């Protein structure tokens, strides 16, 4: 990182680097792939404009289809910015499919690993990676990513085609020793009933794995603190998103958006939402969810709500089904774990009370969208 | 309680309307889990209640607490940089 980091006022600046990508992942949400790339001067102008403003650390994220298609540009931008002194600290990041990494890039990336973090998208076992991501597993030097950025989470995407095998894929990620975040791509593809059911069965197998391996920290799909998932009565769904607040996004023309989901990279031009807004105090609760006890933790992406359903608040019922399966699997996991214990803590007591409440809510149909 | 089987039912190439049948079988398995959970609530709940009555429940924090690793703060991750930005230990 360049400059002194105090942790206060962190700002994320997304810059769309390029429309180019060498893969055709099954769940890709980008509207159009092409060789279009941001102009060097435009990228520098955007970064300068943000670096001159007061604030905490500025993290510049090179976004795109595949940022490493333009490694030359990344390198030039990073070196240009680092060559000057700025009133605030700066660092860089990019998510990559990893397939275009070459031996020539590696020394520079290692040298700059404290200022530029690359996060790998990898979908579990090699077989899942090949199903979802254009047969790319053999082209990725996973060890380089593990060794160079050991604390950087990998992104694991679950597609409808790999939904029924996520236990294997998640266990493979644990066995590699990587931190990762697993997320389902349900809006880009319609899942069949079989795939939804297969996902739920795989979650139960995963829950059993965690109960059998108590030293493995459950991944983000399963909850260990079940008392924390129940939303107190009268409380609204919180706004989790930082788009337009600590995050802003610029396209290749230098136009600003709250995030890329509102930009022409994803939407037709006439539907884009310009500006760096999304007020955090606005009520984003979907009225269909107001009675659901899970509304406090049930996440949503306002960008996809807008992109796929034309309304910032309108959530996807499909997500609701997948999330309920995750909660049921979490209940199963915690019951298995508690059943094997010989001594209990107050947290076990709270979890048990929460499991009873959740089970009653499931049975009475109070969980989910109205 | 019975050992539950979470494996996907096999496709039978000779069976007609196998998709409908598969969905039915998956549905049956999930229903089995739901009743299994209800059964476990009774069993485990009783054990915890007994421990409480005996004053044998430790204060939280005396042993390693379960904690959540929920990745990105919006939870979506796909379609945003969630796990890059929200879920990692930042510099």
Interface residues (C-beta under 8 A of the other chain):
Chain A: X1 X5 X10 X12 X14 X27 X29 X57 X59 X61 X63 X91 X93 X95 X114 X117 X119 X151 X152 X153 X154 X155 X157 X164 X179 X180 X181 X182 X183 X184 X185 X187 X188 X192 X193 X194 X197 X198 X200 X201 X202 X204 X205 X208 X217 X218 X219 X220 X223 X224 X225 X228 X240 X241 X242 X247 X259 X260 X261 X299 X300 X301 X303 X304 X328 X331 X332 X334 X335 X336 X337 X338 X339 X343 X344 X345 X346 X347 X348 X349 X351 X352 X355 X356 X359 X362
Chain B: X4 X6 X7 X8 X19 X22 X23 X26 X27 X29 X30 X33 X34 X36 X37 X38 X40 X41 X43 X44 X45 X47 X48 X51 X52 X56 X57 X58 X59 X60 X62 X63 X65 X66 X67 X68 X69 X70 X71 X72 X73 X74 X75 X76 X77 X78 X79 X80 X81 X82 X83 X84 X85 X86 X87 X88 X89 X90 X91
